Amino acid sequence: MSSGTAVGGEGTEHRKRGVAKMSEVYGWDMSDGPGLHFAHTADQLFAEVDA
């Protein structure tokens, strides 16, 4: 993990960027979700890809 924002990263710019990219990729509005799986997906996969 590069930034450590996956745990407790809700509301951070990193998480917002990840959720925005998820919305773009999936084609519907996403919102922040519960759990570590969602956090890692939004923070590490989608936010990092968009960086």
N, C-alpha and C positions, 0 to 999 in steps of 0.2 A: 504494500500500500504506500502510495507516495505522499499523501498529505495528512492522513489520519482523520479526515473529515467524515468518513463513512459512519462512524459511531458518534451520534449526537450532532451531526452536521446539518440538521434541519434548519432551514431558514438562511443558511449561508449562501453567498454568491455562487460558490462551487455547486451546491445542491440545486439552486435555482437554474443554473446553466445546464445541469444534467437533466432535470425534469423538462426543461424547454426543448432540449435535443430529443428526449424520449417522445414528446408530443409531436415533434416534426417527423420522426422516423415512423411512429405508429399511426399517425394521421388523425389522432383525436387528442382532446385536452387531457393531459395527465396532471395529477396533483401529487404532492409528497405522500408517500405511503409508509405504513408501519413496518418495523422489523429490519433486521440486519441484511437480509437478502435484497430488499428494495434499496436500502441505503448503499450497499456495495454496487448495485447495478447503476443507480443514478450517479453516484459520486465517482466511481472508478471507471466504469465503462463509458457511459454517455458524456459525462463532463470532461473526461480526459480525451476522448475522441474529438470533441469539439474544440479543444484548446489549441 
